[in-house]
Amino acid sequence: ANGLIRRGAWRAVVTAGGAGAAYAQQGPGVPGGWVPARPVEVRNPVGAGDAFAAAMALCLGQGTSLEAAVVFGVEVAGDHVAGRGAEDRVRLTRVGGSDSGRRSRRPHAPPIAHPDEVPEPA
């Protein structure tokens, strides 16, 4: 991560799978660091990086520090590979009608209004 900062990146995070993640950012007195992953029984590693990135993005979007975002990302990725991921937190909904048999992992949301149906701003 520090090498990326030396090359001009403003913030950098480098994941190391089940070992954890390194992070750094530009600025005087801004520490970088290493967040070790807790040991988990790996059930399925597919999507762990996506889970990590999504958790970090959520934190950073809420103004959390880079360090706290990386800590949360490592925790969420660990939960994901251990089988305690989104499937346990998000209600599955049908896609394409009741007889399609396909499932979606996105939460049910109200329909989006057609652009012609959106009221003009006051």
N, C-alpha and C positions, 0 to 999 in steps of 0.2 A: 504494500500500500504506500509506503514511504517513497519507493522508487517512482510510482506514478505521480506523486506530488512533486517530486524533483523534476519530472518531465512536464509539469504545467497543469496537472489536474487540480481542481479546487478541493474536491473530496474524493476519496478512494476507499473502496471496500473490496477485499479479496477473500473469498471463501476457500476453505480447505476441507470440505466435506465434513466427515464426522469429527474432525479435530477442532473446528471452530472457524473464526474469521478474524482477519486483521483489518484495521481501519486507520485512516489518517486524514487530516485536512490542513489546508494552508492557514497561516496566521501565527503571529508571535504568541508563544505560550499556549498554543492549542495542542493538547497532547493527542497522540495516536495511541493505539494499543492493540491488544489481543484479547478476544473473548473466547475462552475454551467452551466447547460443546460438552454437555453432560452426557455420560454414557447412556445409551438406550439400546433396546433390542430392535434391530432394523427389520421391519416387516416389508417395507416397500420404499425405496429411495426415489422413485419416479416423482418428479414435481417438487422435490425438496428445495431446489434453487428458486423456483417460482414462489413457493411459500415464504422463503426467506426474503425475497425481493418485495413481495406484497406487504409483508409485515413491516419492513423498513420504510417503504413508501408511505404506509399509513402513519407511522410515527413521525416521519419527517414532515409530512403534510400537516401535522398538528403542532409543528414547532418544537418537537422533541430534539434533544441533542443527538449528534451522530452516534456517540457512545451508547446512549440508551436505545436508539433505534437498532443498532447492531445486536445488542443484548437481546432485545425482543425478537429480532429476526432469527437469531440462533435458537432461541427457545421454541419459536413456532416451527422452524424446520425440524427440530428434534421431535416435537409432537407429531409432525406430519409423517416422518419416516417410521415412527413407532406405531403408526396406525391411529393416532389420536388427532387426525387432521380435520379438514373442512367437512368431511362426511359426517362427523359427529356433531357439528355445529350448525350446519345449514340444512334446512328442510329440503328434501329432494322433490322436484315437481316434474310432471310429465311434459314432454316436448312433442309437438306435432299431433295432438289429439289423444284421446283416451285409448286408442287401439294401436298406437305406434310402438309401444314397448320400450322406447328409448327413454332414458332418464337424464335430467339436467341437474347439475350441482349448484345452480344459481338459485338464490331465494326467489320466491314468487313476488313479482312486482306488478303494480297496476298497469294497464295498457297505456302506451304513450299516445298522446293526442296527435291527430293529423295536423300538419302546419296550418291548414285552412280553419281548424277549429280552435286555435289558440287565440284568446282575446287580445286585442290591441292594448298596449300599456296606457295607463291613465295619464 
